[in-house]
Amino acid sequence: MTLKSSSIYISLVLIFTISMTSNAQKIEGLLYSDGNPVSLSLDKGKITEVSPLKKDAKIPKTYIAPGLIDIQINGYVGVDFSGPDLTVAGVKKATKALWKAGVTSYYPTVITSDIERIKTNFAILAKAKKDPEIGSSIPGFHLEGPYISPIAGFRGAHLEKYIKAPDWAEFQELQKAANGSIKLITLAPELEGAIPFIHKLVESGVTVSLGHHNGSAEDVALAVEAGAKLSTHLGNGCANEINRHNNPLWPQLSNEALTISIIADGFHLTREEVRTFYKTKGADKTILVSDALDLAGLPPGEYTRGERTLLLTPNVVKLPKENVLAGAASPISKCVGQIMEYTGCSLKDAVQMASTNPAEFFALKELGTIEKGKRADLILFTMEDNEMVIDRTYVGGELVYTQK
């Protein structure tokens, strides 16, 4: 080989190597926070540059925002994270469907059930979390129950026969099955043993949220003192009739240490409730969640799920036997436009509640904002009649969904 041909060969190898290790690309659109046109440079799964552009008719009238983060989702497109038929393939199916809805990270939520079933499903979710294709979209798991109120209304659609008092040894077994990935738990602070249980959870690095409870002001205060930081879907998981003075809502709304999560899908809470909650906590202390069930994305009708017969309407999932809502039928992207309509908040604030806040709350430092060095989990979308219409979704800089 001559010196010249050797140099050409080395150059080709270098070019090939660079192309194999780099996925540099540019995305143009309107920045969600101010509506100004920007160009994002992406490389190796990261945002490498955020550059302002001059306003130009050629720039797509599409918003760019960080991917949405849903910390409470029970299933999707027929995949039930608490069901007896859960598989890794099912988790992959749900994850890919959520990408289409703009959700780039989520916490699969396992609800009250037989302990062995919960253990089995966490083990399956732990395997899915290791999957190289979808694992980066699952930062942790949410355990909702079984340590919640057994009282009708407050227990919601959770089956009473599986509800129990907190048990630390039992929880450690669940955490072991989950490979340490239970990052969030919803429980009732008034249960016997709940306060020391919260202390242990917090010491172990698990975030504690209060939900499906009938705790008093004192119960809530003690739980916060023990380390509880969140209220699960405030205004839901609550009896239809409560004392106007002494109820679980006021202590949580008035406690500045608590962030609240809400289901702002237009059906779980009234306009007045959402407006009041938002005015009290503001964009900084509110997290939007879907609370979607596996029935979300399926045709309306009656479905049997385990030991429950559920009614899926175009808007919500109901448990007729208990006369309560069982969960949502829409992804979290539905909540973004809805809370804007209800409260008059900006798109920036709505995205903050659906992405930035959960990222900061759970110390997901690479996610939740559009900045140089952040992971390129991004969504491109339009707002049509206050509906977020997803055009493209990127996870780690990779295009995982396109509408076209």
N, C-alpha and C positions, 0 to 999 in steps of 0.2 A: 504494500500500500504506500503510495507517494505521500509526501508531506501535505500536499494540497488536498488530496482525497481524504487524508486522515483528519484534517481540520474541518472539512465539510461534514464528515461522519460525526465528529464530536459536537458540532453545532446542531445537527439534527437530533442527536441524543438529548442535548440540553433543552431544545425546543419541546421535544416530546415529554421530557421529565416535567417541565414547567406546566405543560398543558394537563398532565395527569395529576398534578398536586394543587392546581389552582382552578377554581370555578368562578373567576372574576366576571362580574356582570353589573349592569346598571339598571336601576328602576326609576322611572319618573312618574310623578303624580303630585297631588296636593297634600301637604302635610296636615294630618287630622287636627293638630293643635291650633293652627292659625289659618289654614286654607291657602297658604302660600305654596307656589310650585317649588319642588325640590328634586334633586337627583341623589339617589342612594347608591353608593358603590358597595358591592358585596364581594367577599372573597373568603374562601375556606370556612364558610358557615358564619362569618361575622360581618357586621356593618363596618366598613373601613373608612367611609367618608359620607358626610351629609352636606350636600352643597346646594345653596339657594340658586334658583333659576329665574331668569327674567320672565315676566308674564307673557305667554305666547299662546296663540290659539291652537298651536299644534300639540301642546302638552295635554295629555288625557285628563278629562275632568273626573278623575278617579282619586279618591282619598287613599293615603297610605297610613297605616297605623300598626302598632305592635299587635301581635296575635292575641286573641282573647284567652283568658285563663278562667276555667270553671272549676271551683273548688267543691261543688256539690252536684254530682250527676250520677244517677242510679243505673243508667243504661241508655242505649240508643239503638235505633233501627232493628229492634227485635232481640238485642243482646242485653240480658239482665245480669248485672254484676253480682246480684244476690241470689240468682236462680240456680237450679240444680243442673242445668245444662251448660254452664259456663266453660268455655275453652279459650286457649290462647288465640286460636283462629278467630273466635268471636270478638275478643278484645281488639284484635287488629282490624276487623270489619268495622267496629264501632269507632275506633280512632280515625280511620280513613274517612268515615262519614262525617265525623266532627270537623275534620280539616275543611270539608266542603262548606261547613257552617261558620268558618272563621275561628274555630277553637284550635289553638296550637298546643295548649297544655291543659290538662285536666286531672282532677283527683277522683278516680273511680270510687263511688260511694257504696259501701255494703251496709245494709240496714238490719234491723232486729230479725233474728232467725235462730234456728237451732245452732248451738255453738259449733258443732262439728261441720255444719254447712258453711258457717262463717269462716272457719279455719281453712276448709278446703278451698273456698273461693279466694281467700287472700293468698294462698299458695299458688293458685293459677295466675292471679294478678301479678305476683312477684316474678313468675316466669315471663309473663308478657312484658314487664318492665325491663327485662334484660334483652328483649328482642331488639336488634340493631335498627330495624326499620321504624319502629314506633316508640321505643323506650324513652327517647328524649322528650316525648310529649306527655310522659307520666311521671311527674316529680314525686308523687306520693299518693297515699290512699286516705280516704275519709271513712271512719267508722261511725255510723249514725245509729245509736243504740248499742246493745240492748238495755243499757243502764239509763232508762228514761221513765217518765211518769206512766203508770199503768191506767190512769184515769181516762175514761172515754173523752174524746175531744182533744185532750192534751197529747194523747198517744198517737193521734192522727190515724194513719193507715197501718201502723205497726201492730202486729198480732200480739195480743195481751199475754198469751200463754208463754211467750218467749222473753218477756220483759222481766228484768231481775235487778237486784241491788248490785252495786259495784263490787267486783271481785278482782283484786290485783293479780293474784296468781293466774287466774283465767285470762286476764288481759295480756299477761306476759306470754302465754301460750299463743294467743292470736298474733301478737307482735312477732313472735318467732316464726310462725307460719308465713307472715308477710315479709319476712327477711328484713325486719326493722323499718318497713316503709309506711306504717300507719303514722301519718304526720298530724292528723286532725281527728278529734273525737267529739261527738255531740252527746251531751248527757244532761240529766236533771239534777240540779244542785241540792234539792230538798231530800233526796233519797238518803237513807241511813248509810253512813260511811262515805258519802260523796266528797266531803271536803278533804279528808286525808288522802282520798283517791286522787283528787285533783292535784294535790301537792306532789304526789309520786309521779303523775303523768308529766307535769311541768318539769320536774327534776330530770326526767328521762328524755326530754326534748319534744314531747308531744304537745301540740296546741290544743287547748280546751275551749270548746264552745258550748254555750248554754242553749238548750233547745228541747222541744217536746216536754216542757216542764210547767209546774204550777208553783214555782218557788216564790217565797215572800221577798220583801225588800231586804230582810236580814239574810236570807239564803243567798241572794244575788251578791250582796256585799261581801259575805264570807267567801263565796266562790271567787270573786275578783281578787280578794286579798290573798287567796291561795294560788292565784295565777291565771284564772280564766280571762280570756281576752276578746272573745267573740260571742255574738248572739246568732244562732242559726235561724235562717229564714224568719226573721222577726215578723209577728203578726199572723204567722201560720204555725201549725202544731200547737194550736191554742183552742180551747173550748169556744163554742159559739156564744155562750152566755157566761160573762165573768163579772165580778164585783167592779163597779165603776171606780172605786178608790183603790182597793187592795187587789192587785192583779199582777201578772208577770211582766206586763208591758212597760209601765211607768218606771220601775227600778232600772230596767235595762236602757231605756231611752235617756234617763237622767244621769246615768253613770258614765262619766267622761272617759273612763278607762276601757269601756267596751266599744269595739267596732261592731257594726251590724251587717249582716248579709240579708238581702231581700230578693224575693222573686217578683220582679217588675215586668211580668208578661202581659199585664192588662186584665188578668183574671184572678190571680191569687190574692191580690190586694186592690182596694179601691183607689181611685185617683187621690182622694183626700188622705188616705193612709200613707200612700207613697209621698205625697207632698209634705205631710207632717213629719214623717220619718226623715226625709231629706233636709227639711229646714232645721231639724234638731241636730242631726249628725253631720250634715254637709257632705260634700264630695270626698273629703279627706278620711271620713270615718264610716264610709259605706262601701260594701262590696256587692256587686250583682252576681247572683247565681241563677242557674236554670232550674235545678231540682228536677231535671227531665228524667222520665222513666224510659225503660226499654221500648215502650210503645210509641215514643216520639218518633215520627217519621213513617208510621204505619197508617193504614186506612182506619177511619173511625169505626167503632163497633165494640162488642163485648169480648173480653179476653180473660182466660183463666191463667193466672200466674201463681204457681205453687198452690198455696191454700187460700188464695184470694181471687174473687171474681171482680174484675175491673171494667169500667166503662170508659172507653176512649172517645172523647168528643173532638171536634176540630181544634179545640182550644186548651182543654185540660183533661186529666185522667181522674176519674172519680171512683170512690169505694162506696157503692150504694148501700151496702149493709150497715155501714157506720155513719152514713150521710156526711162524709167528709171528702175533701180533695186528697187524692193519693199521690199526686205529683203533676209535673208539667208535661206538655206535649210539644214544647218548642225549645230550641237551643238558646243559649245565652245571647246570641246576636239579636234575637227578638227583643230582649230587654233593653238593649242600647237605645233603639228608636223610641221605645215606649216610655222610658224614663225621661227622655228629652221632651216628649209630648206632654207628659204629666206635670213636670216640674219647670219646664222652660230652660233647663240647664243646657250648656253648650255640648257639642260633640266631643270636645276635649275632656270635659268633666265626665261624660258618659263612658268614654274609653278608659279614663282613669279608674272608674269604679269597676270596670270589667276586665282590666288588664294590669295597670300600674299598681293599684292598691293590693290585689292578691299577690303580685310579685314581691312587693315590699314587705307585706305582712308575713310571708313565708320565706323571706330572705332568698328569693330566686334572683340573684344579683345580675344575671345575664339577660333577664327578661323584663318586659313591661314598659319599656320606653324605646324611643328611636334615638340612639346615640352611637357615636363611634366606639367600637369595641364590644358592643352588645351582640348577642346571638341574633342572627337574622331570621327570627320568627316574625313574619310580617303578613299582613292582609291588605289587599287592595280591594276597594269596594265603592259602591255608590249609595247614596241615600235617596230612596224613592218612596214618596208618601210616608216618610218617617220609618221606613223599613231599610235595614242594612242588607244590601244585596252584594254578596261576595263574588268578586271577579277572579281573584287569584289568592292562593295561600302558599306561603313559603315556611318551611321548617328547617332551621339550620342552613338557610341559604338555598335549599333545594325546593324547586317548584313541585308541590305535592297535589295541587288542585288548580285547574283553570276552567273557567266557565265556557270558554270557546272550544 
